[in-house]
């Protein structure tokens, strides 16, 4: 037993530097190259059919389209080949360690690529299907760690909820097949090290496992549990160290959220490390079993020098540098294209709710003023909401109430006075002396402040006395090219239809305190803003089914914010910007992790 354990650690230990170097380089290159490309492929296939919501019918339609099946099949094939390169390289490194030899990163790359080149021969295609059976074992611990750190957004959970049964069945079948076909567990070793065809490797693996089936199964399960225990110990250690340190460094009011954030980040890092190195960790066990049970003459005597460890020639160095540059360029451009697609696909982005500062940061500065919007930007708002009216001489200003009296003391409505009069008013003293002398801003003032910093939710407040109100609003926005940085909102449909008629490039948002199917399905309405008291999951699903995003107003307590997150709202409008952002950040962490951190934090607090 101890000899076997020693062998498992020795297989990685002798060539640990090469394995770490290979895994780090290989995972970085493949992630940088394939991840953005996969995302772009999926996003483009979504764009082609205009998938704008997460209803089961639409998702099923999308998944069953030939183009989608082709994209998913291409992604699956790439993932299989990428995994096999990793496995073959690790097996070769383990074989070198078993023979007490050194292996270079270059030799590992050469071995992995050589193995996959042989797999691509039609006679060996069966190995690609068999390699899928290793995935539940290779992903179980890293995925569990990740899901303990990051809670899935509601729209993702909704989609997964539709298909959790077939997914669970698929995973179960893969696990059962792995156990049933465990007698072929050494097929990849035979194929890679002895360079035999898939058929012969299949037969010889069965012969090698014969009469050892249950002992091999037991050792694989024990090793997986051991790796899980190591992950748990690392996570526990991060909790035990991070929380006391953060409590000592941060004020009490923010210490818990900061502790949760730090523990989550450390957990994600641990998950990433396990993901990066889990192939060599898992296959150290399988390789040890293989070398222990294989006849001596079937284990090759040494590493083939396919890729000498000496320095590359100048031409090779140039080629390698060119390849790295290509990967970096593809990586960067892929993520840029992905980001752009996320901005243009309405409702398809996988995201948590964004936060809108209602009338700016209106709890810390006077509403609808430049200080309120600047504070909102500083506090990290995704959007700012504002109310616009028009003066008698056609200037667009910010004010919520019909009258200017509450915020300025002037008992007149905006349409009754000219801009010169409005500009002379004090709109800050009512809030506090600190803001005495703050003026009522124009829409142009606010656009200058917000452009490039935060998106604008501009609510039209028509009085019925204006002339060309919507036209004048759009003129200001056009001057600063704001069509992609704002939405035009209103409690009435008519002004939104006027906006759409004047310029169809601007997005419209209907503010609703009740729902009407005719409005939800109106092509001139791009988004819906729903009053919080009528908001629930069924409302979100109904609006999403129409391909529209859901804003919810006005959400000012933490329990309600959490409820809106669970309901699947796309945007939460709130007066309490900071607490709303804190709740959403907390919602991103699974409840079990929050509870564990909370109990440990409270225990430390009780101890003083």
C-alpha positions as CSV (number, residue, x, y, z in Angstrom):
1,X,0.0,0.0,0.0
2,X,2.7,2.5,1.0
3,X,4.7,1.6,-2.1
4,X,1.7,2.4,-4.2
5,X,1.2,5.7,-2.5
6,X,4.9,6.6,-2.8
7,X,4.7,5.7,-6.5
8,X,1.7,8.0,-7.1
9,X,3.5,11.0,-5.6
10,X,6.8,10.0,-7.2
11,X,5.3,10.0,-10.7
12,X,4.6,13.7,-10.5
13,X,7.4,14.7,-8.1
14,X,10.4,13.7,-10.3
15,X,9.2,15.9,-13.2
16,X,7.1,18.3,-11.2
17,X,8.7,21.4,-12.8
18,X,8.0,20.2,-16.3
19,X,4.4,19.2,-15.4
20,X,3.7,22.5,-13.8
21,X,5.3,24.4,-16.7
22,X,3.3,22.4,-19.3
23,X,0.0,22.6,-17.5
24,X,0.3,26.4,-16.9
25,X,1.4,27.1,-20.5
26,X,-1.0,24.6,-22.1
27,X,-4.1,25.8,-20.1
28,X,-3.2,29.4,-20.7
29,X,-2.8,28.9,-24.5
30,X,-5.9,26.8,-24.9
31,X,-8.1,29.0,-22.7
32,X,-6.8,32.1,-24.5
33,X,-7.4,30.6,-27.9
34,X,-10.6,28.5,-27.6
35,X,-12.7,30.2,-24.9
36,X,-13.4,33.5,-26.7
37,X,-13.8,31.6,-30.0
38,X,-16.4,29.3,-28.4
39,X,-18.3,32.2,-26.9
40,X,-18.3,34.1,-30.2
41,X,-19.6,31.0,-32.1
42,X,-22.4,30.6,-29.6
43,X,-23.3,34.3,-29.6
44,X,-23.3,34.4,-33.4
45,X,-25.6,31.4,-33.5
46,X,-27.9,33.1,-31.0
47,X,-27.9,36.3,-33.1
48,X,-28.9,34.3,-36.2
49,X,-32.2,33.3,-34.7
50,X,-32.8,36.3,-32.6
51,X,-33.0,34.4,-29.3
52,X,-34.0,37.1,-26.8
53,X,-35.3,35.3,-23.7
54,X,-34.9,32.1,-21.7
55,X,-38.3,30.5,-22.2
56,X,-38.1,26.7,-22.6
57,X,-39.7,26.7,-26.0
58,X,-37.2,29.1,-27.4
59,X,-34.2,27.4,-25.8
60,X,-35.4,24.0,-27.1
61,X,-35.8,25.5,-30.6
62,X,-32.3,26.9,-30.4
63,X,-30.7,23.7,-29.2
64,X,-32.4,21.5,-31.8
65,X,-31.4,23.7,-34.8
66,X,-28.9,22.0,-37.1
67,X,-26.6,25.0,-36.9
68,X,-26.6,24.9,-33.1
69,X,-26.0,21.2,-33.1
70,X,-23.0,21.7,-35.5
71,X,-21.6,24.5,-33.3
72,X,-22.0,22.4,-30.1
73,X,-20.5,19.3,-31.9
74,X,-17.5,21.4,-33.0
75,X,-17.0,22.7,-29.5
76,X,-17.2,19.2,-28.0
77,X,-14.7,17.8,-30.5
78,X,-12.3,20.5,-29.7
79,X,-12.7,20.0,-26.0
80,X,-12.0,16.2,-26.4
81,X,-8.9,16.8,-28.5
82,X,-7.6,19.5,-26.1
83,X,-8.2,17.1,-23.1
84,X,-6.4,14.2,-24.9
85,X,-3.3,16.3,-25.6
86,X,-3.2,17.1,-21.9
87,X,-3.7,13.4,-20.9
88,X,-1.1,12.0,-23.3
89,X,1.5,14.6,-22.3
90,X,0.9,13.8,-18.6
91,X,1.1,10.0,-19.2
92,X,4.4,10.5,-21.0
93,X,5.8,12.5,-18.1
94,X,4.7,9.8,-15.6
95,X,6.4,7.2,-17.7
96,X,9.6,9.2,-17.7
97,X,9.4,9.6,-13.9
98,X,8.8,5.8,-13.6
99,X,12.0,5.2,-15.5
100,X,13.8,7.9,-13.4
101,X,14.3,10.1,-16.4
102,X,13.8,13.8,-17.0
103,X,11.3,15.2,-19.5
104,X,11.0,18.8,-20.8
105,X,8.0,20.9,-21.4
106,X,8.7,20.6,-25.2
107,X,8.8,16.8,-25.0
108,X,5.4,16.8,-23.2
109,X,3.9,19.0,-25.9
110,X,5.4,16.8,-28.6
111,X,4.0,13.6,-26.9
112,X,0.5,15.1,-26.5
113,X,0.3,16.3,-30.1
114,X,1.7,13.1,-31.4
115,X,-0.9,11.1,-29.5
116,X,-3.8,13.2,-30.8
117,X,-2.5,13.0,-34.3
118,X,-2.8,9.2,-34.1
119,X,-6.3,9.5,-32.5
120,X,-7.5,11.3,-35.6
121,X,-7.0,8.2,-37.7
122,X,-10.4,6.7,-38.3
123,X,-9.4,3.4,-36.7
124,X,-8.8,5.2,-33.4
125,X,-11.8,7.4,-33.2
126,X,-13.4,5.3,-30.5
127,X,-10.8,6.7,-28.0
128,X,-12.5,10.1,-28.3
129,X,-15.8,8.7,-27.1
130,X,-14.1,6.7,-24.3
131,X,-12.2,9.8,-23.1
132,X,-15.6,11.4,-22.3
133,X,-16.0,8.9,-19.5
134,X,-13.1,10.5,-17.6
135,X,-14.8,14.0,-17.6
136,X,-17.0,13.5,-14.5
137,X,-13.9,12.4,-12.6
138,X,-11.8,15.2,-14.0
139,X,-14.3,18.0,-13.4
140,X,-16.1,16.9,-10.2
141,X,-13.8,18.6,-7.6
142,X,-12.9,21.8,-9.5
143,X,-16.6,22.3,-10.5
144,X,-17.8,21.7,-6.9
145,X,-15.3,24.2,-5.6
146,X,-16.3,26.8,-8.2
147,X,-20.0,26.3,-7.5
148,X,-19.3,26.8,-3.8
149,X,-17.8,30.2,-4.6
150,X,-20.0,31.4,-7.4
151,X,-23.8,31.3,-7.6
152,X,-25.2,31.0,-11.1
153,X,-27.3,34.0,-12.3
154,X,-31.0,33.5,-12.3
155,X,-31.3,33.3,-16.1
156,X,-28.7,30.5,-16.3
157,X,-30.5,28.6,-13.5
158,X,-33.8,29.0,-15.3
159,X,-32.3,27.5,-18.5
160,X,-30.6,24.7,-16.5
161,X,-33.8,24.0,-14.7
162,X,-35.5,23.1,-18.0
163,X,-32.9,20.4,-18.7
164,X,-31.6,19.3,-15.3
165,X,-33.2,15.8,-15.6
166,X,-31.6,14.8,-19.0
167,X,-28.3,16.4,-17.8
168,X,-28.4,14.4,-14.5
169,X,-29.2,11.3,-16.5
170,X,-26.3,12.0,-18.9
171,X,-23.9,12.4,-16.0
172,X,-25.2,9.3,-14.3
173,X,-24.9,7.2,-17.5
174,X,-21.3,8.5,-17.9
175,X,-20.4,7.4,-14.4
176,X,-22.1,4.0,-14.8
177,X,-20.3,3.5,-18.1
178,X,-17.0,4.4,-16.5
179,X,-17.6,1.8,-13.8
180,X,-18.8,-0.8,-16.2
181,X,-15.9,-0.1,-18.6
182,X,-13.3,0.2,-15.9
183,X,-11.6,-2.8,-17.3
184,X,-10.4,-0.5,-20.2
185,X,-9.1,2.2,-17.8
186,X,-5.5,1.7,-19.1
187,X,-6.4,2.0,-22.8
188,X,-5.0,5.5,-23.0
189,X,-1.7,4.4,-21.4
190,X,-1.4,1.4,-23.8
191,X,-2.2,3.6,-26.8
192,X,0.2,6.4,-25.8
193,X,3.2,4.5,-24.4
194,X,3.1,1.3,-26.5
195,X,1.8,3.1,-29.6
196,X,-0.7,0.4,-30.3
197,X,-4.0,0.9,-32.1
198,X,-7.1,1.6,-30.2
199,X,-8.5,-1.9,-30.8
200,X,-5.4,-3.7,-29.5
201,X,-5.0,-1.2,-26.6
202,X,-8.7,-1.9,-25.7
203,X,-8.1,-5.7,-25.5
204,X,-4.8,-5.5,-23.6
205,X,-6.3,-3.0,-21.1
206,X,-9.0,-5.5,-20.4
207,X,-6.5,-8.3,-19.9
208,X,-4.4,-6.2,-17.6
209,X,-7.3,-5.3,-15.3
210,X,-8.6,-8.9,-15.2
211,X,-9.0,-10.1,-11.6
212,X,-8.1,-6.6,-10.3
213,X,-11.3,-4.8,-11.2
214,X,-12.6,-4.1,-7.7
215,X,-9.2,-3.2,-6.2
216,X,-8.6,-0.7,-9.0
217,X,-12.1,0.8,-8.6
218,X,-11.6,1.1,-4.9
219,X,-8.2,2.9,-5.4
220,X,-9.7,5.3,-7.9
221,X,-12.6,6.2,-5.5
222,X,-10.2,6.6,-2.5
223,X,-7.8,8.8,-4.6
224,X,-10.7,11.0,-5.7
225,X,-11.9,11.3,-2.0
226,X,-8.3,12.2,-1.0
227,X,-8.1,15.0,-3.6
228,X,-11.5,16.2,-2.4
229,X,-10.2,16.3,1.2
230,X,-7.2,18.3,0.1
231,X,-9.4,20.8,-1.6
232,X,-11.6,21.0,1.5
233,X,-8.6,21.5,3.8
234,X,-7.3,24.3,1.5
235,X,-10.7,26.0,1.5
236,X,-10.9,25.7,5.3
237,X,-7.5,27.1,5.7
238,X,-8.3,30.1,3.5
239,X,-11.4,30.7,5.6
240,X,-9.4,30.4,8.9
241,X,-6.7,32.9,7.7
242,X,-8.7,35.4,5.6
243,X,-11.6,36.3,7.9
244,X,-9.5,37.2,11.0
245,X,-7.1,39.3,8.8
246,X,-9.9,41.1,7.0
247,X,-11.7,41.8,10.4
248,X,-8.5,43.3,11.7
249,X,-8.0,45.6,8.6
250,X,-11.6,46.7,7.8
251,X,-14.2,48.7,9.7
252,X,-16.8,46.5,11.4
253,X,-19.6,47.8,9.1
254,X,-17.9,46.5,6.0
255,X,-15.8,43.6,7.5
256,X,-18.3,40.8,6.8
257,X,-18.8,41.6,3.1
258,X,-15.1,42.1,2.7
259,X,-14.4,38.8,4.4
260,X,-17.0,37.0,2.1
261,X,-15.4,38.6,-0.9
262,X,-11.9,37.6,0.0
263,X,-12.9,34.0,0.9
264,X,-14.7,33.8,-2.5
265,X,-11.8,35.1,-4.5
266,X,-9.4,32.6,-2.7
267,X,-11.9,29.8,-3.3
268,X,-12.0,30.7,-7.1
269,X,-8.2,30.7,-7.2
270,X,-8.1,27.2,-5.5
271,X,-10.8,26.0,-8.0
272,X,-8.7,27.4,-10.9
273,X,-5.5,25.7,-9.6
274,X,-7.3,22.3,-9.2
275,X,-8.8,22.7,-12.7
276,X,-5.3,23.5,-14.1
277,X,-3.6,20.6,-12.5
278,X,-6.3,18.0,-12.0
279,X,-5.3,15.9,-15.0
280,X,-1.9,15.1,-13.6
281,X,-3.3,14.7,-10.1
282,X,-6.0,12.2,-11.3
283,X,-3.8,10.4,-13.7
284,X,-1.0,10.0,-11.2
285,X,-3.2,7.4,-9.6
286,X,-4.2,5.7,-12.9
287,X,-0.5,5.7,-14.1
288,X,0.6,4.2,-10.8
289,X,-1.9,1.4,-11.1
290,X,-0.8,0.9,-14.7
291,X,2.9,0.7,-14.0
292,X,2.2,-1.6,-11.0
293,X,0.2,-4.1,-13.0
294,X,1.8,-3.9,-16.5
295,X,4.3,-6.5,-17.4
296,X,7.8,-5.1,-17.3
297,X,8.4,-5.6,-21.0
298,X,5.3,-3.6,-22.0
299,X,6.6,-0.4,-20.3
300,X,8.8,1.4,-22.8
301,X,12.4,1.9,-21.7
302,X,12.6,5.6,-22.0
303,X,11.2,8.8,-23.5
304,X,11.5,9.2,-27.2
305,X,13.4,12.3,-28.1
306,X,10.8,13.8,-30.3
307,X,11.5,17.3,-29.0
308,X,15.0,17.7,-27.7
309,X,15.4,19.8,-24.6
310,X,18.1,22.0,-26.2
311,X,17.4,25.6,-27.1
312,X,15.3,26.1,-30.2
313,X,17.0,27.3,-33.4
314,X,16.4,30.9,-34.4
315,X,13.7,29.9,-36.9
316,X,12.0,27.9,-34.3
317,X,12.1,30.7,-31.8
318,X,10.5,33.0,-34.4
319,X,7.7,30.5,-35.1
320,X,7.1,30.1,-31.4
321,X,7.0,33.8,-30.8
322,X,4.6,34.2,-33.8
323,X,2.3,31.5,-32.4
324,X,2.2,33.2,-28.9
325,X,1.4,36.5,-30.6
326,X,-1.4,34.9,-32.5
327,X,-2.9,33.4,-29.4
328,X,-2.7,36.8,-27.6
329,X,-4.3,38.6,-30.5
330,X,-7.1,36.0,-30.9
331,X,-7.6,36.0,-27.1
332,X,-7.9,39.8,-27.0
333,X,-10.0,40.2,-30.1
334,X,-12.2,37.3,-29.1
335,X,-13.1,38.9,-25.8
336,X,-13.6,42.3,-27.4
337,X,-16.0,40.7,-30.0
338,X,-17.7,38.8,-27.2
339,X,-18.2,42.0,-25.2
340,X,-19.6,43.8,-28.2
341,X,-22.0,40.9,-28.9
342,X,-23.2,41.1,-25.3
343,X,-24.1,44.7,-25.8
344,X,-26.2,44.1,-28.9
345,X,-28.0,40.9,-28.0
346,X,-31.1,42.1,-26.0
347,X,-31.7,39.9,-23.0
348,X,-29.2,37.1,-23.9
349,X,-26.2,38.1,-21.8
350,X,-25.5,35.8,-18.9
351,X,-25.4,38.4,-16.1
352,X,-26.6,39.5,-12.7
353,X,-29.0,42.4,-12.4
354,X,-27.5,45.8,-13.1
355,X,-28.2,48.6,-10.6
356,X,-29.8,52.0,-11.5
357,X,-29.3,54.9,-9.1
358,X,-32.8,56.4,-8.8
359,X,-32.5,60.2,-9.6
360,X,-28.8,59.7,-9.0
361,X,-27.3,58.9,-5.6
362,X,-30.4,60.6,-4.1
363,X,-29.7,59.5,-0.5
364,X,-26.3,61.2,-0.3
365,X,-26.9,64.2,-2.6
366,X,-29.9,66.2,-3.9
367,X,-31.9,64.3,-6.5
368,X,-31.6,65.0,-10.2
369,X,-28.5,67.2,-9.7
370,X,-24.9,66.9,-11.0
371,X,-23.5,66.0,-7.5
372,X,-26.1,63.1,-7.3
373,X,-25.0,61.7,-10.6
374,X,-21.3,62.1,-9.9
375,X,-21.8,60.3,-6.6
376,X,-23.6,57.5,-8.4
377,X,-20.7,57.2,-10.8
378,X,-18.2,57.1,-8.0
379,X,-20.3,54.5,-6.1
380,X,-20.3,52.2,-9.2
381,X,-23.8,52.5,-10.5
382,X,-24.5,50.8,-13.8
383,X,-27.2,53.3,-14.7
384,X,-28.6,56.5,-13.4
385,X,-32.3,57.4,-13.7
386,X,-33.5,61.0,-14.2
387,X,-36.7,62.9,-14.9
388,X,-36.7,65.5,-17.7
389,X,-39.1,68.4,-18.4
390,X,-39.1,71.3,-20.8
391,X,-39.1,75.0,-19.9
392,X,-41.2,77.6,-21.7
393,X,-38.3,78.5,-24.1
394,X,-37.6,74.8,-25.0
395,X,-34.7,73.9,-22.8
396,X,-34.7,70.4,-21.3
397,X,-34.1,70.4,-17.6
398,X,-34.2,67.8,-14.8
399,X,-37.0,67.8,-12.3
400,X,-39.3,65.1,-11.0
401,X,-42.5,66.7,-9.6
402,X,-44.9,68.7,-11.8
403,X,-43.9,71.8,-9.7
404,X,-40.4,73.1,-8.9
405,X,-41.5,74.0,-5.3
406,X,-40.2,71.0,-3.4
407,X,-36.6,71.3,-4.5
408,X,-36.3,75.0,-5.3
409,X,-39.1,76.8,-3.5
410,X,-40.6,78.2,-6.7
411,X,-44.3,77.2,-6.9
412,X,-44.4,77.0,-10.6
413,X,-44.1,74.2,-13.2
414,X,-41.2,74.0,-15.7
415,X,-43.3,74.8,-18.7
416,X,-44.4,78.1,-17.0
417,X,-40.9,79.6,-16.7
418,X,-38.0,80.1,-19.0
419,X,-34.5,78.6,-18.5
420,X,-33.0,81.8,-17.1
421,X,-35.4,81.7,-14.2
422,X,-34.7,78.0,-13.5
423,X,-31.0,78.5,-13.7
424,X,-31.2,81.1,-10.9
425,X,-32.8,78.7,-8.5
426,X,-31.1,76.9,-5.6
427,X,-31.9,73.1,-5.9
428,X,-29.5,71.9,-3.2
429,X,-30.4,73.7,0.1
430,X,-33.5,71.7,0.7
431,X,-31.3,68.6,1.0
432,X,-28.5,70.1,3.2
433,X,-26.5,73.2,3.6
434,X,-23.5,71.4,2.1
435,X,-25.3,71.6,-1.3
436,X,-26.5,75.2,-1.1
437,X,-26.2,76.9,-4.5
438,X,-26.5,73.7,-6.6
439,X,-28.6,74.5,-9.6
440,X,-31.2,72.6,-11.6
441,X,-29.1,71.0,-14.4
442,X,-30.0,70.8,-18.1
443,X,-30.1,67.4,-19.8
444,X,-27.0,68.5,-21.7
445,X,-25.1,69.2,-18.5
446,X,-26.0,65.6,-17.3
447,X,-25.1,64.0,-20.6
448,X,-21.6,65.6,-20.5
449,X,-21.2,64.2,-16.9
450,X,-22.5,60.7,-17.7
451,X,-21.2,59.9,-21.2
452,X,-18.7,57.1,-21.1
453,X,-19.2,56.7,-17.3
454,X,-22.7,55.4,-16.8
455,X,-25.8,54.6,-18.8
456,X,-28.8,56.9,-18.6
457,X,-32.5,56.0,-18.0
458,X,-34.2,59.2,-19.1
459,X,-37.8,59.4,-18.0
460,X,-39.9,61.8,-20.0
461,X,-42.3,63.9,-17.9
462,X,-44.6,65.7,-20.4
463,X,-47.1,68.2,-19.1
464,X,-49.0,68.6,-22.3
465,X,-48.0,72.2,-22.7
466,X,-44.7,71.6,-24.5
467,X,-43.9,71.8,-28.1
468,X,-41.5,69.3,-29.7
469,X,-40.6,67.9,-26.3
470,X,-39.4,64.5,-27.6
471,X,-37.7,66.1,-30.5
472,X,-35.7,68.5,-28.3
473,X,-34.7,65.6,-26.0
474,X,-33.4,63.6,-28.9
475,X,-31.5,66.7,-30.3
476,X,-29.5,66.8,-27.1
477,X,-28.8,63.1,-27.1
478,X,-27.9,63.2,-30.8
479,X,-25.4,66.0,-30.2
480,X,-23.4,63.6,-28.0
481,X,-24.1,60.4,-29.9
482,X,-25.9,58.8,-26.9
483,X,-28.1,56.2,-28.7
484,X,-26.1,53.3,-27.2
485,X,-25.7,54.8,-23.7
486,X,-29.3,55.5,-22.8
487,X,-32.9,54.4,-22.8
488,X,-36.0,56.7,-23.1
489,X,-38.6,55.9,-20.5
490,X,-42.2,57.1,-19.9
491,X,-45.4,56.2,-18.0
492,X,-47.3,56.9,-21.2
493,X,-47.0,55.0,-24.5
494,X,-47.6,57.9,-26.8
495,X,-44.3,59.8,-26.1
496,X,-42.4,56.5,-26.6
497,X,-44.1,56.0,-30.0
498,X,-43.1,59.5,-30.9
499,X,-39.5,58.8,-30.0
500,X,-39.5,55.7,-32.1
501,X,-41.1,57.6,-35.0
502,X,-38.5,60.3,-34.8
503,X,-35.5,58.0,-34.4
504,X,-35.8,54.2,-34.3
505,X,-32.2,53.8,-33.0
506,X,-33.1,54.8,-29.5
507,X,-34.3,52.1,-27.0
508,X,-37.7,52.7,-25.3
509,X,-38.7,51.7,-21.8
510,X,-42.3,51.6,-20.7
511,X,-42.9,52.2,-16.9
512,X,-45.8,50.0,-15.8
513,X,-47.6,49.7,-12.5
514,X,-49.8,47.0,-14.1
515,X,-49.3,44.7,-17.1
516,X,-51.1,44.7,-20.4
517,X,-50.3,42.1,-23.1
518,X,-50.8,44.7,-25.8
519,X,-48.0,46.8,-24.4
520,X,-45.7,43.9,-23.6
521,X,-45.9,42.8,-27.2
522,X,-45.8,46.3,-28.7
523,X,-42.8,46.5,-31.2
524,X,-42.3,50.2,-30.2
525,X,-41.5,49.2,-26.6
526,X,-38.1,47.6,-26.1
527,X,-38.0,47.1,-22.4
528,X,-40.4,47.1,-19.4
529,X,-40.0,48.8,-16.1
530,X,-42.3,47.1,-13.6
531,X,-43.4,48.4,-10.2
532,X,-42.0,46.2,-7.4
533,X,-45.4,45.2,-5.9
534,X,-46.6,43.5,-9.1
535,X,-43.2,41.9,-9.8
536,X,-42.7,38.1,-9.6
537,X,-41.1,35.3,-11.6
538,X,-44.1,34.8,-13.8
539,X,-44.0,38.5,-14.8
540,X,-40.3,38.2,-15.6
541,X,-40.9,35.1,-17.7
542,X,-43.8,36.7,-19.6
543,X,-41.7,39.8,-20.5
544,X,-38.6,37.7,-21.3
545,X,-40.8,35.6,-23.6
546,X,-41.5,38.8,-25.6
547,X,-37.8,39.3,-25.9
548,X,-37.5,42.2,-23.6
549,X,-35.5,43.1,-20.5
550,X,-37.1,43.8,-17.1
551,X,-36.4,46.8,-15.0
552,X,-38.0,46.9,-11.5
553,X,-38.7,50.1,-9.4
554,X,-38.2,51.3,-6.7
555,X,-36.5,48.7,-4.6
556,X,-35.2,50.1,-1.3
557,X,-34.8,47.2,1.2
558,X,-32.3,44.4,1.1
559,X,-34.9,41.6,1.4
560,X,-36.8,43.0,-1.6
561,X,-33.5,43.3,-3.6
562,X,-32.8,39.7,-2.9
563,X,-36.3,38.7,-4.0
564,X,-35.9,40.7,-7.3
565,X,-32.6,38.9,-7.9
566,X,-34.3,35.5,-7.4
567,X,-37.2,36.6,-9.7
568,X,-34.7,37.2,-12.5
569,X,-34.9,41.0,-12.9
570,X,-32.4,42.4,-15.4
571,X,-32.1,45.9,-13.7
572,X,-33.0,47.1,-10.2
573,X,-33.8,50.7,-9.7
574,X,-33.1,51.9,-6.2
575,X,-32.5,54.9,-4.0
576,X,-30.1,52.9,-1.8
577,X,-27.4,52.3,-4.3
578,X,-24.7,50.9,-2.1
579,X,-26.8,48.5,-0.1
580,X,-28.4,47.2,-3.4
581,X,-25.0,46.6,-4.9
582,X,-23.9,44.8,-1.7
583,X,-26.9,42.5,-1.7
584,X,-26.3,41.6,-5.4
585,X,-22.6,40.9,-4.7
586,X,-23.7,38.7,-1.7
587,X,-26.3,36.9,-3.9
588,X,-23.4,35.9,-6.2
589,X,-22.1,33.6,-3.5
590,X,-24.0,30.4,-2.7
591,X,-26.0,30.4,0.5
592,X,-24.0,27.6,2.1
593,X,-20.8,29.6,1.7
594,X,-22.4,32.7,3.1
595,X,-23.7,30.8,6.1
596,X,-20.3,29.2,6.8
597,X,-18.5,32.5,6.6
598,X,-21.2,34.2,8.7
599,X,-21.0,31.6,11.5
600,X,-17.2,31.8,11.6
601,X,-17.3,35.6,11.5
602,X,-19.9,35.7,14.3
603,X,-17.8,33.3,16.4
604,X,-14.7,35.5,16.1
605,X,-16.8,38.6,16.9
606,X,-18.2,36.9,20.0
607,X,-14.6,36.1,21.1
608,X,-13.7,39.8,20.7
